[in-house]
């Protein structure tokens, strides 16, 4: 066993002995001024640990931001892709709500879809399901 292992074993024995002491035994073994010194040391250690955690959080955030992928938007505008999809798929175009179509079609075209949605909601409420 090397010196480092011997010191570690001694530390473990001392800690085990301290942890086995009752509160009264601890009060008798430690002077009041030593308790204050320990409290100040503990507060300083907490402050150092807090600063280390904050520094680690900042480093993690910076690493996350560096690794974040940026997806470029087409210069023609984001809506052009939806327009192309609507032109290629008439079924999708029929199912889109008026808001998704920017109100560019007659409200009556949505009437059947609204009726279907209401019927489905009524069915859910009868079955006791949440939509």
C-alpha positions as CSV (number, residue, x, y, z in Angstrom):
1,X,0.0,0.0,0.0
2,X,1.5,3.4,-1.0
3,X,1.4,6.6,1.0
4,X,-1.6,7.9,-1.0
5,X,-3.7,4.8,-0.2
6,X,-2.7,4.9,3.5
7,X,-3.8,8.6,3.7
8,X,-7.1,7.8,2.0
9,X,-7.7,4.9,4.4
10,X,-6.9,7.2,7.4
11,X,-9.3,9.8,6.0
12,X,-12.0,7.2,5.8
13,X,-11.4,6.0,9.3
14,X,-11.5,9.6,10.7
15,X,-14.7,10.4,8.8
16,X,-16.3,7.2,10.0
17,X,-15.4,8.0,13.6
18,X,-16.8,11.6,13.3
19,X,-20.0,10.4,11.7
20,X,-20.5,7.8,14.4
21,X,-20.3,10.5,17.1
22,X,-23.5,11.8,18.8
23,X,-24.4,15.5,18.8
24,X,-23.2,15.8,22.5
25,X,-19.9,14.2,21.7
26,X,-19.3,16.5,18.8
27,X,-20.1,19.6,20.9
28,X,-17.6,18.5,23.5
29,X,-14.9,17.8,20.9
30,X,-15.1,21.1,19.0
31,X,-14.7,24.6,20.5
32,X,-17.2,27.3,19.5
33,X,-14.6,29.3,17.6
34,X,-13.7,26.3,15.5
35,X,-17.4,25.9,14.6
36,X,-17.4,29.5,13.3
37,X,-14.2,28.9,11.3
38,X,-15.8,25.8,9.8
39,X,-19.0,27.7,8.9
40,X,-17.1,30.5,7.1
41,X,-15.1,27.8,5.3
42,X,-18.3,26.1,4.3
43,X,-19.9,29.3,3.0
44,X,-16.7,30.1,1.0
45,X,-16.8,26.5,-0.5
46,X,-20.5,26.9,-1.4
47,X,-19.7,30.2,-3.2
48,X,-16.8,28.6,-5.1
49,X,-19.0,25.7,-6.1
50,X,-21.8,28.0,-7.2
51,X,-19.3,30.0,-9.4
52,X,-18.0,26.7,-10.8
53,X,-21.6,25.5,-11.6
54,X,-22.4,28.9,-13.2
55,X,-19.2,28.8,-15.3
56,X,-20.0,25.3,-16.4
57,X,-23.6,26.2,-17.3
58,X,-22.3,29.2,-19.4
59,X,-19.8,26.9,-21.1
60,X,-22.5,24.3,-21.8
61,X,-24.8,27.0,-23.3
62,X,-22.0,28.4,-25.5
63,X,-21.3,24.9,-26.7
64,X,-24.9,24.3,-27.4
65,X,-25.3,27.5,-29.3
66,X,-22.2,26.7,-31.4
67,X,-23.5,23.3,-32.3
68,X,-27.0,24.6,-33.1
69,X,-28.0,24.1,-36.7
70,X,-29.3,27.1,-38.6
71,X,-31.7,26.2,-41.4
72,X,-31.8,29.0,-44.1
73,X,-35.2,30.1,-45.3
74,X,-35.8,30.4,-49.0
75,X,-35.4,34.0,-50.2
76,X,-38.9,33.8,-51.9
77,X,-40.5,33.5,-48.5
78,X,-41.6,30.6,-46.4
79,X,-45.1,30.5,-47.9
80,X,-43.9,29.5,-51.3
81,X,-43.3,25.9,-50.2
82,X,-46.9,25.6,-48.9
83,X,-48.2,27.0,-52.2
84,X,-46.3,24.5,-54.2
85,X,-47.6,21.6,-52.0
86,X,-51.2,22.9,-52.4
87,X,-50.9,23.0,-56.1
88,X,-49.5,19.4,-56.3
89,X,-52.0,17.9,-53.8
90,X,-55.6,19.0,-54.2
91,X,-56.7,16.8,-51.3
92,X,-54.3,18.6,-49.0
93,X,-55.5,22.0,-50.3
94,X,-59.1,20.9,-49.6
95,X,-58.2,20.0,-46.0
96,X,-56.3,23.1,-45.1
97,X,-58.1,25.5,-42.8
98,X,-59.0,29.0,-44.0
99,X,-56.3,30.4,-41.7
100,X,-53.6,28.2,-43.3
101,X,-54.8,29.4,-46.7
102,X,-54.6,33.0,-45.6
103,X,-58.3,33.4,-46.2
104,X,-57.9,33.2,-50.0
105,X,-60.8,30.9,-50.7
106,X,-64.5,31.2,-50.0
107,X,-65.6,30.5,-46.5
108,X,-68.3,28.2,-47.8
109,X,-65.5,25.9,-49.0
110,X,-64.7,25.3,-45.3
111,X,-68.3,24.6,-44.2
112,X,-68.1,20.9,-44.8
113,X,-64.8,20.6,-42.9
114,X,-66.1,22.7,-40.0
115,X,-69.2,20.5,-39.8
116,X,-67.0,17.4,-39.8
117,X,-64.8,18.9,-37.0
118,X,-67.9,19.7,-34.9
119,X,-69.3,16.2,-35.3
120,X,-66.0,14.7,-34.3
121,X,-65.9,17.0,-31.2
122,X,-69.4,16.0,-30.3
123,X,-68.5,12.3,-30.6
124,X,-65.5,12.8,-28.4
125,X,-67.6,14.5,-25.7
126,X,-70.2,11.7,-25.8
127,X,-67.4,9.2,-25.4
128,X,-65.9,11.2,-22.5
129,X,-62.6,11.8,-24.3
130,X,-60.6,15.0,-24.4
131,X,-59.9,16.3,-27.9
